[in-house]
Amino acid sequence: MRPYYADGGLSAAFYDVVTAADATLAGDVELYAGLPPAGGAVLELGTGSGRVAQALAERGLRVTGVDIAPAMLARAEARRAALPPEVAGRIELKRGDMTALDLKRTFDAVICPFFTLAHVPAGAAWKNAFAVAARHLPPGGLAAFHLPRLEVMRGLGPVNAAVPVMDQALGDGRRLLLFVKERSFRAPPGRLDQVIEYALADAAGRIVERSPERLSYWMADPEPFAAAAGLVLDRPPQPLGGAGDVWVFRKA
Ligand SMILES: C[S@@+](CC[C@H](N)C(=O)[O-])C[C@H]1O[C@@H](n2cnc3c(N)ncnc32)[C@H](O)[C@@H]1O
């Protein structure tokens, strides 16, 4: 059993396949692109494979993407290497922990897309992540956190471990299948624990590789954590895809 995004795991290898098929992310890039001024600088906490970083760089923004997982950063590096030089030149990638980061500079906006904050416990780690966001913003700068909705995660219900929740052709005869093997929800504090098995099937339909991986989401009201870091809510939470909201805060 691996954690999500670990070296050698299939969640990192097929992250782009799975997110491309995820309708709950529709519109997220446009939302983040609207936060900084044209040509501005963005810090992305948990940049993953560079999905958002690339899209923002293609819109003329300069992006510094930080991630803790070497396997994900390797994918982001490969993505950047394939971009036209002027776009690639607007992306900087760094290994780092969003709960303990100090780049000694500020950005026009800080973004933390696709439930990244929910990957760490909603206690000291959230407090530190909001402090990191505030540290990298000038007064008036915006920080956006995409967080899962507690009522949606709580309502996911029992699993049928035998039925794939995703079955995606990979274009080379193989298929990627995702099975939810275990799921439990605890409230309080608001924590979803899942074991998701990634499985690769060959052209004959035989499963040739399995990678069961553990993924947890922590959920809480982000406002008190933001307030402790000097960040105030800038607008009502922006609904995204029915599963979560993007919370935009402004540094006082
Ligand atoms: C769901 S992915 C989001 C990737 C990308 N931002 C996107 O929207 O496609 C979450 C990412 O957060 C990273 N991550 C988790 N905890 C982290 C931490 N403490 N510091 C930095 N990155 C972290 C994971 O390695 C993973 O790449």
Ligand as a Chemical Component Dictionary entry (heavy atoms), coordinates in Angstrom:
data_LIG
# 
_chem_comp.id                   LIG 
_chem_comp.type                 NON-POLYMER 
_chem_comp.pdbx_formal_charge   0 
_chem_comp.three_letter_code    LIG 
# 
loop_
_chem_comp_atom.comp_id 
_chem_comp_atom.atom_id 
_chem_comp_atom.alt_atom_id 
_chem_comp_atom.type_symbol 
_chem_comp_atom.charge 
_chem_comp_atom.model_Cartn_x 
_chem_comp_atom.model_Cartn_y 
_chem_comp_atom.model_Cartn_z 
_chem_comp_atom.pdbx_ordinal 
LIG C1  C1  C 0  -4.498 16.936 -6.244  1  
LIG S1  S1  S 1  -2.832 17.319 -6.605  2  
LIG C2  C2  C 0  -2.998 18.961 -7.286  3  
LIG C3  C3  C 0  -1.988 19.221 -8.381  4  
LIG C4  C4  C 0  -2.219 20.485 -9.207  5  
LIG N1  N1  N 0  -2.223 21.679 -8.382  6  
LIG C5  C5  C 0  -3.535 20.397 -9.957  7  
LIG O1  O1  O 0  -4.460 21.143 -9.633  8  
LIG O2  O2  O -1 -3.638 19.578 -10.869 9  
LIG C6  C6  C 0  -2.190 17.644 -4.994  10 
LIG C7  C7  C 0  -0.681 17.864 -4.979  11 
LIG O3  O3  O 0  -0.319 18.407 -3.709  12 
LIG C8  C8  C 0  0.936  17.877 -3.341  13 
LIG N2  N2  N 0  1.120  18.037 -1.895  14 
LIG C9  C9  C 0  0.501  17.365 -0.897  15 
LIG N3  N3  N 0  0.939  17.804 0.294   16 
LIG C10 C10 C 0  1.850  18.772 0.042   17 
LIG C11 C11 C 0  2.668  19.610 0.861   18 
LIG N4  N4  N 0  2.640  19.522 2.194   19 
LIG N5  N5  N 0  3.472  20.514 0.258   20 
LIG C12 C12 C 0  3.543  20.600 -1.097  21 
LIG N6  N6  N 0  2.808  19.818 -1.916  22 
LIG C13 C13 C 0  1.968  18.920 -1.358  23 
LIG C14 C14 C 0  0.894  16.434 -3.829  24 
LIG O4  O4  O 0  2.190  15.886 -3.956  25 
LIG C15 C15 C 0  0.163  16.592 -5.153  26 
LIG O5  O5  O 0  1.049  16.765 -6.216  27 
# 
loop_
_chem_comp_bond.comp_id 
_chem_comp_bond.atom_id_1 
_chem_comp_bond.atom_id_2 
_chem_comp_bond.value_order 
_chem_comp_bond.pdbx_ordinal 
LIG C1  S1  SING 1  
LIG S1  C2  SING 2  
LIG S1  C6  SING 3  
LIG C2  C3  SING 4  
LIG C3  C4  SING 5  
LIG C4  N1  SING 6  
LIG C4  C5  SING 7  
LIG C5  O1  DOUB 8  
LIG C5  O2  SING 9  
LIG C6  C7  SING 10 
LIG C7  O3  SING 11 
LIG C7  C15 SING 12 
LIG O3  C8  SING 13 
LIG C8  N2  SING 14 
LIG C8  C14 SING 15 
LIG N2  C9  SING 16 
LIG N2  C13 SING 17 
LIG C9  N3  DOUB 18 
LIG N3  C10 SING 19 
LIG C10 C11 SING 20 
LIG C10 C13 DOUB 21 
LIG C11 N4  SING 22 
LIG C11 N5  DOUB 23 
LIG N5  C12 SING 24 
LIG C12 N6  DOUB 25 
LIG N6  C13 SING 26 
LIG C14 O4  SING 27 
LIG C14 C15 SING 28 
LIG C15 O5  SING 29 
# 
